[in-house]
């Protein structure tokens, strides 16, 4: 299988897992890596939070060997905090440090960070320069961006060129504007334009929902790697599907029983890694449980019960009940 060099790391040219706050935690990343994700990035970490000694921010920086190559992602809009935050996360030995310039959520944007930086390219440039200087060659600095603030202000090419000039070792482009959030279609032509304009590796992100989409993005944009986000919800097999598509093999989707066994394994991973009591950890596991049967018969009732799970035993019972019903309908 063809490999590609991203931020100094040679990986198969399949698909990376996107950084997703409150979703792609350690258990999620491990699961996706086991299913073929070629690299991961941690959840969004506040540079200011790290500098002020936030325990939660520091916990988001932990990396297990099985997750590598893995980057840690910072957000912020003040160079002095970004510089200090980079120095604070170097002891965690990230494979790269990613600066978030794409997050659309108001609490990030209102600080002038995330996708708000698409409106202030000079500041974004200063942040990258500061991060590169602070990393002192210990690890590469990358950028994840959008294509612009809104349809009237698409500046992806100029912005990406500035990020490269400031020292970014790779650039991930989500093909939407900030005002789109996650709606509408991703504009892959802008990813292609960025790839043409810079010499560092470009990772394409947005609307990769299956193996065929990944092949199409590679063909249409010339990007070095594709990145999958929301399409992995309850579907870690998407990474296997993309690997099969890339290598020309046939992918066989898992049957319902296998999907549900993997859901239980995912919940078990969350509980085993959590320091919280079971009922509290299950609250975090619920959202993952309700994604596993999207689009399947009886999914609505399954989701309703998933939303109230308080223990692993309840999750096992839910699976057992669903499978009995499934077998009855099958025959």
N, C-alpha and C positions, 0 to 999 in steps of 0.2 A: 504493500500500500504506500502511496506517495506521502512523504512527510513535508513539513513546512517549519521554518524557523520563526517563532513568534517571541519577541522580547527575550531573545537569547536561548529559547527552549525549543528543542526539536520535538514536534508532536505530529501524530497522524493527521492528514488533512480530512478530518471527519467533521466533528462539531464540538464546540466548547459550551459549557453551561454558563448562562448569564448570571451576573450578581443580582439577586432579588431580595430586597429587605423584607424581613419577617417571613420569608419562604425558604430561601436557599441556605438553611443552617447547616451545621456539620453533618447531621444525619442525611439530609437531602443531598448534599454534595457527594457524600460517600456512596449513596445509592446510585446517583447518576454516573459517577466514575465507574462503579461496578458494571453498569450497563453500557459503558463505552464512551462517556464524555472524555474528551482528550485533555481538557484543562478546566479549571474552575476559578472563580473569584469570590471572595467573601462578601458578606453583607455590608451595606453602606455604614461607614464609621465616621462619626463627627470628629473633625480635626480638633475643634475647640474642646469637645467633650474629653478627648484623649489628653489634651494639654492640661485640663482642669482635674485630671485624675478620676474621671468617671469609670467606675468598676464595670458597668455595662459595656462601655466602648472598648475597654481592654479585653473583656471576654470575647468580643467579636473578632479579636485578632489571633485567636488560637488556631494553629494549623496541625493537622495530623498527617503523618507521612503518606498515608494512602490517598490523600487529596491532591498531592502534588502532580504536575506543576500547578501551584495556586498563588493567586495574587491577593493582596489586601486592598480594599477600595476606600479612599478617603473623600469626604466632601468638605468644602469650606470656601470662603471667599477672601480670606486675609492671608497674604503670603507668610507673615510671621508665624501664624498658627500652623499653616501647612508645613513649613520648614521644621518646626518643633515636633509636629505629629509624625513626620517621616522618621525623624531620629528615634522617636519613642516606639515605632513599630519595627524598626530594623532588628531588634533582638528576637522578634518572632520568626525571623528569617523567611520573609515572603519571597516567592520566586520573582515577583514584580510588584510594584506599587501602582495602582490605577487611580487616576484622579477623575472623579465623577463630574461630568459636564453635561449630563443628559437627564438626570432625574427630574420629572415634571411636578412632583408633589409640592403643594403650597408651602409646607413648613420648611422645605429645603430652598425652594425658589425665593421665598420671602427674605431669606438671609443673603440673597445675591449669589447663592451657590447653585449646584446642579445645572439645569438647562438655562437658568438666568445668565450664566456665563457666556452663552451664545450671543448675548447682547453686548457683552463687554470683552471682546477678544484681547484687548491689551492686558486687561487684568488676568484673563485666562493664561495668557503667555507668561506673565510674571509668576503665576502659581506654578507652572511647569518648570520654569527656570529655577525657582526656589527649591522645588522638590528634588530636581536633578542634582542641584548643588548639595542639598542636605543628605541625599543618598550616597554621595561620595563614591559612586561606582560600585557600591555594595549590591545594588540590584537595579534593574531598569525601571524607568517610570513610563507608564502608558496613559492614554486618555480614552475615556468613553464619552461620546458626544451625540448630539442629534443633528438634523440637517439645517436647523435654524429655529428661530423663536416662533414664527408663524409663516403662513404661505407667502406673505408679502416681504419677508425678510429671511430668505433662504441663503445662507452664507457658508455652507459646509466646506466648499473647496478652499476659500480664503482662510477659514478658521483652521482647517486641518493643516494647511501649509504653515501657518503660524505655530501650531503645536509641534510640528516636525522641526521647525527652525529653533524652537525653544528647547528641544532635546527629547521629545517624546519618542520612545523606541517602537511603539506600535499604536495604532489608532482604531478604535471600534466605533463604527457609525451605525446608530439606530436610524432607519430611514423615515422617521417621522419628525414633525416639528413639535415644539413644546405644547402648543395649543391643541394639537391632536390628542395628547396624552397617549392612549393606546387604541384610539378609534381610527376608522378609515383605513386606507391602505398605506403601507410603507412604500416610499419612493426609492426603488432600487437604483434608478438612474443616477441619483445623487451619490450613492455608494460607489458606483462605477466611475463617476467624475472624480471623486476623492482618490480612488485607486490610481487613476491616470495622473493625478496632480502631485502625489507624494512618492517617495522612494522607500519609506518604512512600510512594514506589513500592515495591511488593512483587514479588519475583521468586520464582516457584514452581519447585521442584526435586524430583525423585524419580519414577521410573517413567514417564518420557517416552521411549518406544521407537519411536515412529512419528509421522507427521503427525496421525493421528486422535487419538492420546493428547494431543498439544499442543492441538488444538482443544477437546478435552474438559476439559483443565485450565483453559484460558482461560474456558470456559463455566461450569465448576463452582466455580471459586475467585474469578473476577474479577481474577486477578493481572495485573500490568502487563506482565510478560514471563515466558517459561518458560526454564529452563536445562536443558541436556542434558549428562550426564556419561558414564557407562559405555556407554550405547547408541551412542556415537560411536566406540567401539573398532573399528577396521577398517571403519568405516562413516561417513566424513565426509559422505556423501550425505544423511544424516539431516537436515542443515540445509537442503538443497535440498528435501527431501520436506516439511519443515515449512513452508517458504516457499510451496511449491505449495499445501499444504492451506489455509494462511491466505488466499491470494489466489484460491482456488477453481480452481486449475489442476490438470491431471493430472500426476502424477509417474511417470516410467518408471524403475524401478531399473536400475542398470548390469548388463550381462551379465558373465559370469565373465571373459572376456578383458580387459574394461575395468577390472574390479576389480583384476586382477593387475597391469595396467600402472600403476594408481594406487599399488599397493603398492610397486612398484619405484621409482616417482617419490618416494614417501615415504621409502624407504630412502636414495635418492640425496640427498634434502634433509638427512637426518640426517648422512650422511657428509660432505657439503659444509660443514656448519656445525660439525663436530666438529674439535677440535684434537688428538684422540687418533689413534693409528694405526688403520688400517682394521679389523683384527681386534677391537680393543677397542670401537670405535664400533659394530661389527656386533652386539656383545653387547647393546647398548641397542636396536638395531633389531629384534632377533629377536622380542621380545614383540609388536611391532606387526605384523610379518609374519604371525605365526600367528593373528591375529584376522581377517584379510581373507576367509577362506573359511569362517567359522563357519556351520554349518548347510548347507553344500554337500556334494555327493558327494565322497568321497575326502579330506575335510577332516582326518581323524585322521592319515593318512599325511603329508599336507602339513604339518601342525603339527609332527609328529615331525622332519621334515627342517628346518623353519624354526628349531627349537630348537638346531640345531647349525651354523647358517650362520656362516661366518668371513670372507666377502668378498662384494662386490657381484656378482662373476662367478658365485659359487655360487647367489646369489639368482636371477640371470637363468636359470641352468640349471634350477633348481627350477621356475620359471614355465614354461619351455620344455617340460620333461618332463610337467608337469601338463596343459598345454594340448594336447599330443599325445595324451595319454590321454583327455582330455575330448572331443576331436574324434572319436577312435575309438569311444568309447561313444555319442556322439551319432548316429553313423551305424550 
